[in-house]
Amino acid sequence: MIHIRRARPQDANGMGLAHVAAWRSAYAGILPEGYLANLSALREAASYQRGIAGRQNGHAAFVAVVGEEDMPEGTRAPTRTPPGGLVVGFVTGGRSRRPEIAEAEVETLYLLDDWRERGIGRRLMRAMAAHLHALHCRNAFVWVLADNPSRWFYERLGGRIVAQGEVEVAGLSITQQALLWDPVESLLAATAGTSSPG
Ligand SMILES: CC(C)(COP(=O)(O)OP(=O)(O)OC[C@H]1O[C@@H](n2cnc3c(N)ncnc32)[C@H](O)[C@@H]1OP(=O)(O)O)[C@@H](O)C(=O)NCCC(=O)NCCS
């Protein structure tokens, strides 16, 4: 069974690994190969650990975790599954860094390849929407690289493109789009039927 729960500091290593794996898969052909090869799971983990501990500006992280018994054949971890479960995906967000677009922001959402298209992304978005709603944020947005195929996932959940901008990654200027849910309840409605974390 896949559990969605608030992230703990000890989940940061798993989040760092999932981050790097998802970037290499999602951004191949968009970002330079050398840049993707040099991503460091440890560096990302340190950054997620600071975010989990700090909880600044309404920041929260939710993880999707599985136990060893839930892993499909061929994907069993080579080492013992960590006590809190293996992190297969996560979402982070909080109050917006761009309040002129929306009051809240979903900052990251990443799943390991083997765990996609079974509803986990939707459940993580629901957990984040419930959190942002509890913070009394009226609306929420997410930045997505325009060439990222996963943009359709957010559109499927009702996100509407409201802004476009350039972001510098790996020395390149890349086009990104902001997708908005206004009110934030529309994201709760689009993800209804999936269980929120306890
Ligand atoms: C985007 C992502 C989190 C989606 O998670 P997921 O668990 O695979 O998605 P779900 O199974 O919850 O899908 C929810 C809905 O979106 C649709 N969907 C998911 N990915 C899609 C895609 N790439 N294109 C079109 N529709 C998609 C599903 O069909 C489903 O719709 P339905 O149930 O109404 O038929 C996952 O694919 C991922 O981690 N991608 C790589 C990292 C990334 O790009 N993250 C976003 C950075 S901003």
The ligand as an ORCA input file, in Angstrom:
! r2SCAN-3c Opt
* xyz 0 1
  C       3.768     14.665    -13.272
  C       3.692     13.454    -12.365
  C       3.953     13.870    -10.935
  C       2.288     12.834    -12.502
  O       2.115     11.838    -11.502
  P       1.360     10.473    -11.798
  O       1.227      9.727    -10.528
  O       2.026      9.778    -12.931
  O      -0.076     10.972    -12.288
  P      -1.493     10.330    -11.889
  O      -1.426      8.850    -12.089
  O      -1.911     10.803    -10.555
  O      -2.403     10.964    -13.027
  C      -3.474     11.872    -12.783
  C      -4.099     12.204    -14.096
  O      -3.183     12.878    -14.958
  C      -3.023     12.181    -16.174
  N      -1.605     12.263    -16.544
  C      -0.533     11.940    -15.782
  N       0.623     12.170    -16.447
  C       0.248     12.628    -17.672
  C       0.969     13.004    -18.843
  N       2.306     13.007    -18.886
  N       0.251     13.407    -19.922
  C      -1.096     13.425    -19.899
  N      -1.838     13.095    -18.806
  C      -1.172     12.681    -17.707
  C      -3.442     10.752    -15.863
  O      -3.934     10.093    -17.018
  C      -4.537     10.964    -14.840
  O      -5.756     11.287    -15.454
  P      -7.125     10.440    -15.213
  O      -6.945      9.642    -13.971
  O      -8.138     11.499    -15.066
  O      -7.219      9.622    -16.419
  C       4.751     12.368    -12.773
  O       4.505     11.973    -14.092
  C       6.185     12.837    -12.675
  O       6.808     12.739    -11.629
  N       6.752     13.343    -13.794
  C       8.166     13.692    -13.880
  C       8.553     14.859    -13.011
  C       7.868     16.127    -13.420
  O       7.906     16.519    -14.571
  N       7.243     16.762    -12.441
  C       6.592     18.039    -12.639
  C       7.592     19.129    -12.481
  S       6.790     20.695    -12.472
*
